[in-house]
Amino acid sequence: MAGAFREKLSSVTVTRLHSRLLTRRRAEKLLWEGRRLVVALNPEGAEPVLREALSSAREAGANELAASIGEELYQVLLRRRRVDEAVPILENLVIWRSRRHGPNAERTAAWRNELIQRLGQLGRYAEAEPFCRERLEAAQRRRPPDPRAVAFAQVTLAWCVRSLSRWDEAERLCREAAATLDSSPVPRGSVGWALAGLAAVLLRRMALDEAEAALKRAAEEWAVVGRADLVGGVEEMLMDLYVVGEHHPQALAVSEAALNRTRRGAAAVADRERQLRNLDRHAFLLSIGGREPEAARYELRAAYLRQAVETEPRAGDGASLDPSGPVFEGEPLLDWALPGMAVAPRAC
């Protein structure tokens, strides 16, 4: 009786293993077909194929294969601008990579950083917070210690909790990050991130003088190392600060200087959404100053640009870095230009 039971159990086990193997092979074939459609510039056709492949891989219990399929599906959804649907795939990728490579691995960090960015893009900061804290814990565990990584993780967490209106915590994190960066042998300009994050909190609290000093120092730090993109972002914050404080002549002076640099080609702005904000703000400041004819010209330029952004979106629209966070410099990030595993090494 026992022998017959064992024989039957063995038969069932073999049948299940065979079924899982067939399911895995089906997932692999579907993945190959999905990749072929992606290369053929047919993301609409690739999506259902990759979704079926992912379902088969999960059914077969093939987690590594499921992760590879998930990466392909995520890229397809991102290219189709369906970020909401891409986030659950991204969350699973972070889990899979963490289990396979560990929470501190480059691959895990790259996908976790991508998830933080996408959740922030969607305004889902409460969901992003645990991953921001996980990143900070990973930075604190790094050996040898890397104060820059810890400080940047603090600035990113501050950006997240600031967006949840937890101002005290955000201010504390930014001040700690600034103190760490000022006292450590880090590259010039690093402290700019902490200063801009701190200024965002101070502006909310109407501590305008301290916020202005922090922004001016951040701009100086980044100007020295040629970070015109970040200097432009700080100038936007500085203009908003002057408008809040009703210092309109100072705001207009900063705005005119920024637009003049753009005209000379010294600081071209590829992000048309930033261009639009700058034109709208400049028109408003001219109007406040009683220069209505000039304001009308800038309003017309803004109207044309707004129409172009809405009808013909580009990849660079809205892509400018926010100097108040999040910050991923020195962290591994996804690089879609590379073949195979889309992770770039830690940047300087």
Buried (B, 14 or more C-beta within 10 A) or exposed (E): EEEEEEEEEEEEEEEEEEEBEEBBEBBBEBBEBBBEBBEEEBBEBBBEBBBBBBBBBBBBEBBEBBBBBBBBBBBBBBBBEEBEEBBEBBBBBBBBBBEEEEBBBBBBBBBBBBBBBBBBEBEBBEBBBEBBBBBBEBBEEEEEEBBBBBBBBBBBBBBBBBBEEBBEBBBBBBBBBBEBBEEBEBEEBBBBBBBBBBBBBBBBEEBBEEBBBBBBBBBBBBBEEEBBBBBBBBBBBBBBBBBBBEBBEBBBBBBEEBBEBBEEEEBEBEBBBBBBBBBBBBBBBBBBBEBEEBBEBBBEBBBEBBEBBEEEEEEEBEEBBBBBBBBBBBBBBBEEEEEEEBBBEBEE
